[in-house]
Amino acid sequence: MRRPALALLAILAATLVLAAPAPAADPSFTPPDWQRRPTAEMLRAVWPTEAWKRGRGGKAIISCKVSIQGTLFDCKVDEEEPKGSGFGVAALSMTPQLLMKPARKDGKPVVSDVRIPLNFIMPGGPAAGGNSSFGTRPVAPVAQAWPQAPSYQDVVAAYPEKARAAKVGGVATLQCDVRDEEFRRCQVIREEPKGMGFAAAARSLVGKFRTQPTGADGKPVNATIQIPFAFSPEMLDAARPPVIGKPTWAKLPTAETLRAAFPAESAGGTVRVRLACKVEQGGSVSGCQVAGEEPAGRGYGAAALKIASEFKLDTWTVEGFPTVGGTVNIPVRFELGPPKPAATPAPSPAAPK
């Protein structure tokens, strides 16, 4: 028996939720738009297994950020119907295959927010066959401190020659099985633009990933992952600092470690230190230097350097950029005296000198 045709109700136009007030009234702002929309085939590939077997559909609304390359990241489920049916997770798992034209401000691409409603509509009764993979294997997060991941230098070396000559950027997404510390059975699920060699470049890089031999439960890692690869023409300029996207924390120093590094003073006050560090394999940092210190001249920068080993970053970003080999700014903040230590804010790529 063949599967029934899938009717994809209008993938409603993305509803923008931008931080700036009334962006539509700003003539210098152009909102993001679809470059590659969700398709019926994409929906079928991620349809929750039990719902597919029973011939049931559902709905989900997800919120994402759109990068300046047009990829979606920091996605979350806003609504799901029926609740607990898996359609929200299914929608999230599809986002690496989607691509948008980034929003523009004064003619330059900028990061923006978008809400995407998706309708999973299946006419007829239960389907024969159905989705045999989604929902049966855990999905590994792409942004994590992989023990080994492609470095910035690896990505530059793999930049396709045709795209390099034309100074064209692009993206590719592979879906792979994670097993025995390696990525296996990788399939290309997206390549934009086509014919420039970005999928082949992604395949050449995927072998540089290594995962943990066991998960948090002590069992061998056996998961599926959709991993994006982004190639920016800015990478081709050797004079520019590494383009590493938006790094996130995998590990932070504890409150006890911060208290030991910055002893309480009766006068109180706030300590702010900014460290510039290189990201190593595994997400650790090295070669840290004090890039900012407030108040200055009281040894707080030196104290922050002593706890630099307590910081660890994800080695691959949700945008598809490496962090290994790049330089990041690590902001450290501590309240002296009675106030409790505040959470350290997110790291950022080091600003060009």
Secondary structure as a PSIPRED ss2 file (coil, helix, strand):
# PSIPRED VFORMAT (PSIPRED V4.0)

   1 M C   1.000  0.000  0.000
   2 R C   1.000  0.000  0.000
   3 R C   1.000  0.000  0.000
   4 P C   1.000  0.000  0.000
   5 A C   1.000  0.000  0.000
   6 L C   1.000  0.000  0.000
   7 A C   1.000  0.000  0.000
   8 L C   1.000  0.000  0.000
   9 L C   1.000  0.000  0.000
  10 A C   1.000  0.000  0.000
  11 I C   1.000  0.000  0.000
  12 L C   1.000  0.000  0.000
  13 A C   1.000  0.000  0.000
  14 A C   1.000  0.000  0.000
  15 T E   0.000  0.000  1.000
  16 L C   1.000  0.000  0.000
  17 V C   1.000  0.000  0.000
  18 L C   1.000  0.000  0.000
  19 A C   1.000  0.000  0.000
  20 A C   1.000  0.000  0.000
  21 P C   1.000  0.000  0.000
  22 A C   1.000  0.000  0.000
  23 P H   0.000  1.000  0.000
  24 A H   0.000  1.000  0.000
  25 A H   0.000  1.000  0.000
  26 D C   1.000  0.000  0.000
  27 P C   1.000  0.000  0.000
  28 S C   1.000  0.000  0.000
  29 F E   0.000  0.000  1.000
  30 T E   0.000  0.000  1.000
  31 P C   1.000  0.000  0.000
  32 P C   1.000  0.000  0.000
  33 D E   0.000  0.000  1.000
  34 W E   0.000  0.000  1.000
  35 Q E   0.000  0.000  1.000
  36 R E   0.000  0.000  1.000
  37 R C   1.000  0.000  0.000
  38 P C   1.000  0.000  0.000
  39 T C   1.000  0.000  0.000
  40 A H   0.000  1.000  0.000
  41 E H   0.000  1.000  0.000
  42 M H   0.000  1.000  0.000
  43 L H   0.000  1.000  0.000
  44 R H   0.000  1.000  0.000
  45 A H   0.000  1.000  0.000
  46 V H   0.000  1.000  0.000
  47 W C   1.000  0.000  0.000
  48 P C   1.000  0.000  0.000
  49 T H   0.000  1.000  0.000
  50 E H   0.000  1.000  0.000
  51 A H   0.000  1.000  0.000
  52 W H   0.000  1.000  0.000
  53 K H   0.000  1.000  0.000
  54 R C   1.000  0.000  0.000
  55 G C   1.000  0.000  0.000
  56 R C   1.000  0.000  0.000
  57 G C   1.000  0.000  0.000
  58 G E   0.000  0.000  1.000
  59 K E   0.000  0.000  1.000
  60 A E   0.000  0.000  1.000
  61 I E   0.000  0.000  1.000
  62 I E   0.000  0.000  1.000
  63 S E   0.000  0.000  1.000
  64 C E   0.000  0.000  1.000
  65 K E   0.000  0.000  1.000
  66 V E   0.000  0.000  1.000
  67 S C   1.000  0.000  0.000
  68 I C   1.000  0.000  0.000
  69 Q C   1.000  0.000  0.000
  70 G C   1.000  0.000  0.000
  71 T C   1.000  0.000  0.000
  72 L E   0.000  0.000  1.000
  73 F E   0.000  0.000  1.000
  74 D E   0.000  0.000  1.000
  75 C E   0.000  0.000  1.000
  76 K E   0.000  0.000  1.000
  77 V E   0.000  0.000  1.000
  78 D E   0.000  0.000  1.000
  79 E E   0.000  0.000  1.000
  80 E E   0.000  0.000  1.000
  81 E E   0.000  0.000  1.000
  82 P C   1.000  0.000  0.000
  83 K C   1.000  0.000  0.000
  84 G C   1.000  0.000  0.000
  85 S C   1.000  0.000  0.000
  86 G C   1.000  0.000  0.000
  87 F H   0.000  1.000  0.000
  88 G H   0.000  1.000  0.000
  89 V H   0.000  1.000  0.000
  90 A H   0.000  1.000  0.000
  91 A H   0.000  1.000  0.000
  92 L H   0.000  1.000  0.000
  93 S H   0.000  1.000  0.000
  94 M H   0.000  1.000  0.000
  95 T H   0.000  1.000  0.000
  96 P H   0.000  1.000  0.000
  97 Q H   0.000  1.000  0.000
  98 L C   1.000  0.000  0.000
  99 L E   0.000  0.000  1.000
 100 M E   0.000  0.000  1.000
 101 K E   0.000  0.000  1.000
 102 P C   1.000  0.000  0.000
 103 A E   0.000  0.000  1.000
 104 R E   0.000  0.000  1.000
 105 K E   0.000  0.000  1.000
 106 D C   1.000  0.000  0.000
 107 G C   1.000  0.000  0.000
 108 K E   0.000  0.000  1.000
 109 P E   0.000  0.000  1.000
 110 V E   0.000  0.000  1.000
 111 V C   1.000  0.000  0.000
 112 S E   0.000  0.000  1.000
 113 D E   0.000  0.000  1.000
 114 V E   0.000  0.000  1.000
 115 R E   0.000  0.000  1.000
 116 I E   0.000  0.000  1.000
 117 P E   0.000  0.000  1.000
 118 L E   0.000  0.000  1.000
 119 N E   0.000  0.000  1.000
 120 F E   0.000  0.000  1.000
 121 I C   1.000  0.000  0.000
 122 M C   1.000  0.000  0.000
 123 P C   1.000  0.000  0.000
 124 G C   1.000  0.000  0.000
 125 G C   1.000  0.000  0.000
 126 P C   1.000  0.000  0.000
 127 A C   1.000  0.000  0.000
 128 A C   1.000  0.000  0.000
 129 G C   1.000  0.000  0.000
 130 G C   1.000  0.000  0.000
 131 N C   1.000  0.000  0.000
 132 S C   1.000  0.000  0.000
 133 S C   1.000  0.000  0.000
 134 F E   0.000  0.000  1.000
 135 G C   1.000  0.000  0.000
 136 T C   1.000  0.000  0.000
 137 R E   0.000  0.000  1.000
 138 P C   1.000  0.000  0.000
 139 V E   0.000  0.000  1.000
 140 A C   1.000  0.000  0.000
 141 P C   1.000  0.000  0.000
 142 V C   1.000  0.000  0.000
 143 A C   1.000  0.000  0.000
 144 Q C   1.000  0.000  0.000
 145 A C   1.000  0.000  0.000
 146 W C   1.000  0.000  0.000
 147 P C   1.000  0.000  0.000
 148 Q E   0.000  0.000  1.000
 149 A C   1.000  0.000  0.000
 150 P C   1.000  0.000  0.000
 151 S C   1.000  0.000  0.000
 152 Y H   0.000  1.000  0.000
 153 Q H   0.000  1.000  0.000
 154 D H   0.000  1.000  0.000
 155 V H   0.000  1.000  0.000
 156 V H   0.000  1.000  0.000
 157 A H   0.000  1.000  0.000
 158 A H   0.000  1.000  0.000
 159 Y C   1.000  0.000  0.000
 160 P C   1.000  0.000  0.000
 161 E H   0.000  1.000  0.000
 162 K H   0.000  1.000  0.000
 163 A H   0.000  1.000  0.000
 164 R H   0.000  1.000  0.000
 165 A H   0.000  1.000  0.000
 166 A H   0.000  1.000  0.000
 167 K C   1.000  0.000  0.000
 168 V C   1.000  0.000  0.000
 169 G C   1.000  0.000  0.000
 170 G E   0.000  0.000  1.000
 171 V E   0.000  0.000  1.000
 172 A E   0.000  0.000  1.000
 173 T E   0.000  0.000  1.000
 174 L E   0.000  0.000  1.000
 175 Q E   0.000  0.000  1.000
 176 C E   0.000  0.000  1.000
 177 D E   0.000  0.000  1.000
 178 V E   0.000  0.000  1.000
 179 R E   0.000  0.000  1.000
 180 D C   1.000  0.000  0.000
 181 E C   1.000  0.000  0.000
 182 E E   0.000  0.000  1.000
 183 F E   0.000  0.000  1.000
 184 R E   0.000  0.000  1.000
 185 R E   0.000  0.000  1.000
 186 C E   0.000  0.000  1.000
 187 Q E   0.000  0.000  1.000
 188 V E   0.000  0.000  1.000
 189 I E   0.000  0.000  1.000
 190 R E   0.000  0.000  1.000
 191 E E   0.000  0.000  1.000
 192 E E   0.000  0.000  1.000
 193 P C   1.000  0.000  0.000
 194 K C   1.000  0.000  0.000
 195 G C   1.000  0.000  0.000
 196 M C   1.000  0.000  0.000
 197 G C   1.000  0.000  0.000
 198 F H   0.000  1.000  0.000
 199 A H   0.000  1.000  0.000
 200 A H   0.000  1.000  0.000
 201 A H   0.000  1.000  0.000
 202 A H   0.000  1.000  0.000
 203 R H   0.000  1.000  0.000
 204 S H   0.000  1.000  0.000
 205 L H   0.000  1.000  0.000
 206 V H   0.000  1.000  0.000
 207 G C   1.000  0.000  0.000
 208 K C   1.000  0.000  0.000
 209 F C   1.000  0.000  0.000
 210 R E   0.000  0.000  1.000
 211 T C   1.000  0.000  0.000
 212 Q C   1.000  0.000  0.000
 213 P C   1.000  0.000  0.000
 214 T E   0.000  0.000  1.000
 215 G C   1.000  0.000  0.000
 216 A C   1.000  0.000  0.000
 217 D C   1.000  0.000  0.000
 218 G C   1.000  0.000  0.000
 219 K C   1.000  0.000  0.000
 220 P E   0.000  0.000  1.000
 221 V C   1.000  0.000  0.000
 222 N E   0.000  0.000  1.000
 223 A E   0.000  0.000  1.000
 224 T E   0.000  0.000  1.000
 225 I E   0.000  0.000  1.000
 226 Q E   0.000  0.000  1.000
 227 I E   0.000  0.000  1.000
 228 P E   0.000  0.000  1.000
 229 F E   0.000  0.000  1.000
 230 A E   0.000  0.000  1.000
 231 F E   0.000  0.000  1.000
 232 S C   1.000  0.000  0.000
 233 P H   0.000  1.000  0.000
 234 E H   0.000  1.000  0.000
 235 M H   0.000  1.000  0.000
 236 L H   0.000  1.000  0.000
 237 D C   1.000  0.000  0.000
 238 A C   1.000  0.000  0.000
 239 A C   1.000  0.000  0.000
 240 R C   1.000  0.000  0.000
 241 P C   1.000  0.000  0.000
 242 P C   1.000  0.000  0.000
 243 V C   1.000  0.000  0.000
 244 I C   1.000  0.000  0.000
 245 G C   1.000  0.000  0.000
 246 K C   1.000  0.000  0.000
 247 P C   1.000  0.000  0.000
 248 T C   1.000  0.000  0.000
 249 W E   0.000  0.000  1.000
 250 A E   0.000  0.000  1.000
 251 K E   0.000  0.000  1.000
 252 L C   1.000  0.000  0.000
 253 P C   1.000  0.000  0.000
 254 T C   1.000  0.000  0.000
 255 A H   0.000  1.000  0.000
 256 E H   0.000  1.000  0.000
 257 T H   0.000  1.000  0.000
 258 L H   0.000  1.000  0.000
 259 R H   0.000  1.000  0.000
 260 A H   0.000  1.000  0.000
 261 A H   0.000  1.000  0.000
 262 F C   1.000  0.000  0.000
 263 P C   1.000  0.000  0.000
 264 A C   1.000  0.000  0.000
 265 E C   1.000  0.000  0.000
 266 S C   1.000  0.000  0.000
 267 A C   1.000  0.000  0.000
 268 G C   1.000  0.000  0.000
 269 G E   0.000  0.000  1.000
 270 T E   0.000  0.000  1.000
 271 V E   0.000  0.000  1.000
 272 R E   0.000  0.000  1.000
 273 V E   0.000  0.000  1.000
 274 R E   0.000  0.000  1.000
 275 L E   0.000  0.000  1.000
 276 A E   0.000  0.000  1.000
 277 C E   0.000  0.000  1.000
 278 K E   0.000  0.000  1.000
 279 V E   0.000  0.000  1.000
 280 E C   1.000  0.000  0.000
 281 Q H   0.000  1.000  0.000
 282 G H   0.000  1.000  0.000
 283 G H   0.000  1.000  0.000
 284 S C   1.000  0.000  0.000
 285 V E   0.000  0.000  1.000
 286 S E   0.000  0.000  1.000
 287 G E   0.000  0.000  1.000
 288 C E   0.000  0.000  1.000
 289 Q E   0.000  0.000  1.000
 290 V E   0.000  0.000  1.000
 291 A E   0.000  0.000  1.000
 292 G E   0.000  0.000  1.000
 293 E E   0.000  0.000  1.000
 294 E E   0.000  0.000  1.000
 295 P C   1.000  0.000  0.000
 296 A C   1.000  0.000  0.000
 297 G C   1.000  0.000  0.000
 298 R C   1.000  0.000  0.000
 299 G C   1.000  0.000  0.000
 300 Y H   0.000  1.000  0.000
 301 G H   0.000  1.000  0.000
 302 A H   0.000  1.000  0.000
 303 A H   0.000  1.000  0.000
 304 A H   0.000  1.000  0.000
 305 L H   0.000  1.000  0.000
 306 K H   0.000  1.000  0.000
 307 I C   1.000  0.000  0.000
 308 A H   0.000  1.000  0.000
 309 S H   0.000  1.000  0.000
 310 E H   0.000  1.000  0.000
 311 F C   1.000  0.000  0.000
 312 K E   0.000  0.000  1.000
 313 L E   0.000  0.000  1.000
 314 D C   1.000  0.000  0.000
 315 T C   1.000  0.000  0.000
 316 W E   0.000  0.000  1.000
 317 T C   1.000  0.000  0.000
 318 V C   1.000  0.000  0.000
 319 E C   1.000  0.000  0.000
 320 G C   1.000  0.000  0.000
 321 F C   1.000  0.000  0.000
 322 P E   0.000  0.000  1.000
 323 T C   1.000  0.000  0.000
 324 V C   1.000  0.000  0.000
 325 G C   1.000  0.000  0.000
 326 G C   1.000  0.000  0.000
 327 T E   0.000  0.000  1.000
 328 V E   0.000  0.000  1.000
 329 N E   0.000  0.000  1.000
 330 I E   0.000  0.000  1.000
 331 P E   0.000  0.000  1.000
 332 V E   0.000  0.000  1.000
 333 R E   0.000  0.000  1.000
 334 F E   0.000  0.000  1.000
 335 E E   0.000  0.000  1.000
 336 L E   0.000  0.000  1.000
 337 G C   1.000  0.000  0.000
 338 P C   1.000  0.000  0.000
 339 P C   1.000  0.000  0.000
 340 K C   1.000  0.000  0.000
 341 P C   1.000  0.000  0.000
 342 A C   1.000  0.000  0.000
 343 A C   1.000  0.000  0.000
 344 T C   1.000  0.000  0.000
 345 P C   1.000  0.000  0.000
 346 A C   1.000  0.000  0.000
 347 P C   1.000  0.000  0.000
 348 S E   0.000  0.000  1.000
 349 P E   0.000  0.000  1.000
 350 A C   1.000  0.000  0.000
 351 A C   1.000  0.000  0.000
 352 P C   1.000  0.000  0.000
 353 K C   1.000  0.000  0.000
